[in-house]
Amino acid sequence: MKCYKIAKFASLMAAMLLLAIGCASTPPKKNEKHASRLLIRLPTSCNTPSGATLDAEGNIILSIPNFNNDALLKDGIIETPAPPKMVRIDKNNELTTWYEFREEDMHPDTGKIGPMGCAFGPDGNLYVADMQIFWDIHQQSRLLRINVIDGRPVGMDVVVEGFIVANGMVWKGDTLFVTESVLVHPKGGEGNSQLVSGVYAFKIDELKSGCLILPPYDENNPERHLMEIFSSSGRVGFGADGVTVDGKGNLYTSIIEDGLIYKTGFDDKGEPLETRLFAKSDDMLSADGIVWRREDNRIYVADILNNAVHVADMKGNVQTLHKNPDTDGDDGSLDQPCEVLIRGNELIVVSMDMPWEDPTGLLVNTKIDEPYTISVIPLGRGDM
């Protein structure tokens, strides 16, 4: 989120209105080595894909919050809202529903659920960020656990409450890191103040002991699970977003609105040591979902504003892997990429296709358009 622009926090849903502002870029050549190709076209019932992870068998599990429902209803493209769900894309790229959220799973106050980042824990259960900010700006977002028995989802529990924008996540051993894209709402109006965001860390045993309640952020008394805090420009309205862990156990956190990636090291006891800026580039306009790839020891980055995917080496050098102009994604071109996932020698790219009101003119994607797509970029071993 894997996200979105919040033009005015008091009227979040208005931020989903489309503003036809384009941004010129050079389309990829047909013989481009890392050209984006079509993996699968999603049905209208999956109109807003988001987070993605692999299960134990190598199938893709994909979050479908369907945030585009209201816009599609207004345009007469759908007659009834598509329910939020988790879907599976198997090794043959066949799509099936993996878990459809039930009425009792919905937030008791908003009656909604917005599945975003997701990751299987060491217990075999799927943990999912539930982003509620499009329906309520007040700490209604949650961390969910979809309980899995014999590979099949059997129900859902709420394990943490009190986020404003629960977003990305990654496991490191028995610790789950979850990004909070808005720790405190900016003051002073759009773009006029710094945005505060952060990363929470939860031990799996804590998540088995009932629901944790996060208090509102207090800079003078940070909650004990809040591992790191970031300050960013406020130009988009979302800060910390994607997270990934490298082979040495370092944590990387992307700042979506400023196109930055930070690196956090840990001591032998797993306690954080230092967080420093790891990667930035004039070509990396934003940094949404990120993933580390073992085979080449590099980090891949979804640039949601710029219809691009970048790759950073371990020295923080950034190179653009693929970039294309505004598109409907029918040929596999990127259509507002929010998430990246490694599947063998493939980079799976999730296109969210959820444009928002954009007075800054940063966003290349200008409208919601069918089809809704997942792309793939072939990767070699150790090459760029």
C-alpha positions in Angstrom: 0.0 0.0 0.0 1.3 -1.5 -1.3 -1.0 3.3 -1.4 -3.0 6.5 -1.6 -3.2 10.3 -1.4 -5.3 11.8 1.3 -6.2 15.3 0.1 -8.2 16.2 3.1 -8.4 13.8 6.0 -11.9 15.0 6.8 -13.1 13.8 3.4 -11.0 10.7 2.5 -13.4 9.2 0.1 -13.3 12.3 -2.0 -9.7 11.6 -2.6 -10.8 8.7 -4.8 -12.1 11.1 -7.4 -10.1 11.0 -10.6 -8.1 14.0 -11.8 -6.8 13.7 -15.4 -3.2 14.7 -14.9 -0.6 12.9 -16.9 3.1 12.7 -16.8 5.2 12.0 -19.9 7.7 9.1 -20.0 9.3 6.9 -22.6 7.6 3.6 -23.3 9.8 0.5 -23.1 11.1 -1.0 -26.3 9.5 -4.3 -27.3 12.8 -6.1 -26.9 13.6 -4.6 -23.5 15.2 -7.3 -21.4 13.1 -6.6 -18.4 9.9 -5.5 -20.1 6.8 -5.9 -18.1 4.5 -8.7 -19.4 1.0 -9.8 -18.6 0.7 -12.5 -15.9 -3.1 -12.5 -15.4 -6.2 -10.4 -16.0 -8.3 -10.2 -13.0 -12.2 -10.1 -13.1 -14.1 -7.0 -12.0 -14.8 -8.8 -8.7 -11.0 -8.1 -8.1 -11.0 -4.5 -9.1 -8.3 -3.3 -6.6 -5.5 -5.8 -6.0 -3.0 -4.9 -3.3 -0.7 -7.0 -1.1 0.8 -10.3 -2.1 2.8 -13.2 -0.6 3.6 -16.8 -1.3 2.2 -19.8 0.5 4.2 -22.9 1.4 3.4 -24.4 -2.0 4.6 -21.4 -4.0 1.1 -20.1 -4.8 0.5 -16.3 -4.8 -2.0 -15.1 -2.2 -3.3 -11.7 -3.2 -5.2 -9.2 -1.1 -8.3 -7.7 -2.8 -9.7 -4.7 -0.8 -11.8 -3.5 -3.8 -11.4 0.1 -2.9 -12.5 1.0 -6.4 -16.0 -0.1 -5.8 -17.5 3.4 -5.3 -16.0 4.8 -8.4 -17.1 1.8 -10.5 -20.6 2.0 -9.1 -20.8 5.7 -9.9 -19.7 5.0 -13.5 -22.2 2.2 -13.9 -19.5 -0.4 -14.5 -20.7 -2.6 -11.6 -24.2 -2.8 -10.1 -23.2 -4.1 -6.7 -20.0 -3.7 -4.7 -17.5 -6.5 -5.1 -16.7 -8.0 -1.7 -13.2 -7.9 -0.2 -11.4 -11.2 -0.4 -8.1 -13.0 -0.6 -7.4 -14.9 -3.8 -4.9 -17.5 -4.9 -2.9 -17.6 -8.2 -1.4 -21.0 -8.6 1.7 -22.1 -10.4 -0.3 -22.3 -13.6 -1.6 -18.7 -13.1 -5.1 -19.9 -12.4 -7.2 -17.7 -10.1 -9.4 -18.9 -7.3 -10.9 -17.4 -4.2 -8.9 -18.3 -1.1 -10.8 -16.5 1.6 -13.8 -14.3 1.3 -14.3 -12.1 4.4 -17.5 -12.8 6.3 -19.9 -10.4 7.8 -18.5 -11.1 11.3 -15.0 -10.2 10.0 -16.0 -6.6 9.1 -15.0 -3.8 11.4 -17.8 -3.3 14.0 -17.9 0.4 13.5 -17.3 0.9 9.8 -18.8 -2.4 8.5 -15.9 -2.6 6.1 -12.6 -4.4 5.7 -9.6 -3.3 3.6 -7.0 -6.1 3.3 -3.6 -4.8 2.3 -0.1 -6.2 3.1 -0.1 -9.9 4.0 2.5 -12.5 5.1 2.4 -16.0 6.4 3.8 -16.3 9.9 6.0 -19.1 11.4 2.7 -20.6 12.8 1.4 -21.1 9.2 -1.3 -18.5 9.6 -1.8 -15.5 7.3 -1.4 -12.1 8.8 -3.2 -9.2 7.0 -3.2 -5.5 7.4 -6.7 -4.1 7.5 -6.6 -0.5 6.2 -9.7 1.4 7.5 -8.7 5.0 6.8 -10.9 5.4 3.7 -14.0 5.0 6.0 -12.7 6.4 9.3 -9.5 8.4 9.9 -9.4 7.6 13.7 -7.3 4.6 14.6 -9.7 2.0 13.2 -7.1 0.0 11.2 -6.2 -3.4 12.4 -3.9 -6.4 12.1 -5.8 -9.6 11.3 -4.9 -13.3 11.4 -6.5 -15.7 9.0 -6.2 -19.0 10.7 -5.1 -21.9 8.5 -5.5 -25.6 9.1 -4.1 -28.1 6.6 -3.4 -25.3 4.1 -7.0 -24.0 4.2 -8.3 -20.8 5.8 -10.9 -21.6 8.5 -11.6 -18.2 10.1 -10.2 -14.8 11.2 -9.1 -13.1 14.4 -8.2 -9.5 15.1 -4.8 -9.5 16.9 -4.0 -5.7 17.0 -6.2 -2.7 17.0 -5.4 1.0 17.0 -3.5 1.7 13.7 -4.4 4.7 11.6 -3.0 3.1 8.4 -1.9 -0.5 8.8 0.0 -1.2 5.6 3.0 -3.4 4.8 4.5 -6.3 6.7 7.3 -8.8 6.8 8.4 -11.5 9.2 11.9 -11.9 10.6 12.0 -15.1 12.7 9.3 -14.8 15.3 8.9 -11.0 14.9 6.4 -9.3 12.6 7.2 -5.8 11.4 4.1 -3.8 10.3 4.3 -0.3 8.8 2.0 2.5 10.2 1.8 4.9 7.2 0.3 7.7 9.4 1.3 7.8 13.0 -0.3 11.2 13.5 -2.3 13.4 11.1 -0.3 16.3 9.6 -1.2 19.8 10.8 -1.2 22.9 8.8 -2.9 21.6 5.7 -1.9 19.6 2.7 1.8 19.6 1.9 2.5 22.2 4.5 3.9 20.0 7.3 6.0 16.9 7.9 4.2 13.5 8.1 5.1 11.1 10.9 5.0 7.4 10.2 6.6 4.3 11.7 7.2 0.6 12.0 5.8 -1.6 14.8 7.3 -4.9 15.9 5.3 -7.7 17.4 6.4 -11.1 18.7 4.3 -14.0 17.6 3.7 -15.1 21.2 2.1 -11.7 21.9 -0.2 -12.2 19.0 -1.4 -15.5 20.5 -2.5 -13.9 23.7 -5.5 -11.9 22.8 -6.0 -8.6 20.9 -3.4 -5.8 21.5 -4.7 -2.2 21.6 -2.3 0.5 20.4 -2.7 3.9 22.1 -2.6 7.1 20.1 1.0 8.1 19.3 2.7 10.2 21.9 6.2 11.5 20.9 7.1 11.8 24.6 6.0 8.3 25.5 6.1 6.0 22.4 4.3 2.7 22.7 6.7 -0.1 23.4 6.0 -2.0 20.1 6.9 1.1 18.0 10.4 0.3 16.7 11.1 3.2 14.4 9.7 6.6 13.5 10.1 8.4 10.2 9.5 12.0 9.1 8.6 12.7 5.5 7.4 15.6 3.3 3.7 15.2 3.5 3.3 15.6 -0.2 1.3 12.5 -0.7 -0.1 11.8 2.8 1.4 8.3 3.4 4.9 7.7 4.8 6.3 4.2 5.8 4.9 1.6 3.5 6.9 -1.5 2.3 9.2 -3.6 4.4 11.6 -6.4 3.6 14.5 -8.3 5.3 17.8 -9.2 3.6 19.9 -12.3 4.1 21.8 -10.7 7.0 18.6 -9.9 8.9 18.6 -6.1 8.2 15.2 -4.5 7.8 14.4 -2.1 5.0 11.5 0.3 5.1 10.2 2.4 2.1 8.8 5.9 2.4 6.2 6.0 -0.3 5.7 9.7 -0.7 9.4 10.6 -0.9 10.8 7.6 -2.8 13.3 6.7 0.0 14.4 3.4 1.6 15.8 3.2 5.1 17.9 0.3 6.5 17.8 -0.8 10.2 20.4 -3.1 11.7 20.0 -5.3 14.8 22.2 -6.6 17.5 22.7 -10.3 18.5 19.6 -10.1 20.7 17.4 -8.8 17.9 17.3 -5.2 19.2 17.5 -2.4 16.6 20.8 -0.6 16.5 20.8 2.1 13.8 18.4 3.3 11.1 19.9 5.2 8.3 19.0 6.3 4.8 19.9 3.4 2.4 18.7 4.4 -1.1 17.3 7.4 -2.9 17.3 8.4 -6.6 15.9 11.2 -8.7 14.4 8.4 -10.9 12.6 6.8 -7.9 9.7 9.1 -7.5 8.0 6.9 -4.9 8.7 3.7 -3.0 5.7 1.5 -2.2 6.1 -2.3 -1.9 9.7 -3.6 -1.7 11.2 -7.1 -1.7 14.7 -8.5 -1.3 15.8 -11.2 -3.7 18.3 -13.8 -2.4 19.7 -14.8 -5.8 21.1 -11.4 -6.6 21.1 -9.7 -3.2 19.1 -6.8 -4.4 15.9 -5.0 -3.4 13.1 -4.5 -5.9 10.8 -1.5 -5.5 7.3 -0.6 -6.8 7.1 3.0 -7.8 3.4 3.6 -7.6 3.5 7.2 -8.7 5.7 6.7 -11.7 4.5 3.4 -13.2 7.9 2.0 -12.6 9.9 -0.8 -10.9 13.4 -0.1 -9.7 16.2 -2.3 -8.2 18.7 -1.3 -5.6 22.0 -3.1 -4.9 23.4 -3.4 -1.3 25.3 -0.1 -1.7 22.0 1.7 -2.3 22.6 2.3 -5.9 19.2 2.5 -7.8 18.5 1.5 -11.3 15.2 1.6 -13.1 14.2 -1.9 -14.2 11.1 -1.0 -16.2 9.0 2.1 -16.7 6.0 2.9 -18.9 3.6 5.8 -19.4 -0.1 5.9 -18.5 -1.8 2.7 -19.7 -4.7 0.4 -19.0 -2.3 -2.5 -18.4 -3.9 -4.8 -21.0 -0.5 -5.7 -22.5 1.1 -6.2 -19.1 2.4 -2.7 -18.8 2.4 -1.3 -15.2 -0.8 0.4 -14.2 0.1 2.0 -10.9 2.3 -0.7 -9.3 2.0 -1.1 -5.6 3.5 -4.4 -4.7 6.4 -6.6 -5.9 6.9 -10.3 -5.1 9.6 -12.8 -6.0 8.4 -16.1 -7.5 11.4 -18.1 -8.7 13.1 -16.1 -11.5 10.1 -13.9 -11.9 9.3 -10.5 -10.4 5.5 -10.4 -9.9 4.1 -6.8 -10.0 0.7 -6.0 -8.6 -1.0 -2.9 -10.3 -3.5 -1.3 -8.0 -5.0 1.1 -10.7 -6.5 3.4 -8.1 -5.8 7.0 -9.1 -6.7 9.7 -6.7 -7.1 13.5 -6.6 -3.6 14.7 -7.4 -3.0 18.5 -7.4 0.7 17.9 -7.3 0.7 16.2 -10.7 3.0 13.4 -9.4 0.8 10.4 -10.4 1.2 9.0 -13.9 -2.0 6.9 -13.8 -5.1 9.0 -14.5 -8.1 6.7 -14.4 -9.5 3.4 -13.3 -9.7 1.2 -16.4 -10.3 -2.4 -17.2 -8.6 -4.8 -17.2 -7.3 -5.2 -13.7 -3.9 -6.8 -14.0 -0.9 -8.6 -12.5 2.3 -8.3 -14.4 5.5 -10.2 -14.5 9.1 -9.2 -15.3 11.6 -12.1 -16.0 14.8 -12.0 -13.9 18.1 -13.6 -14.5 20.5 -14.8 -11.8 22.5 -11.8 -10.6 21.9 -9.5 -13.6 20.0 -6.2 -13.7 
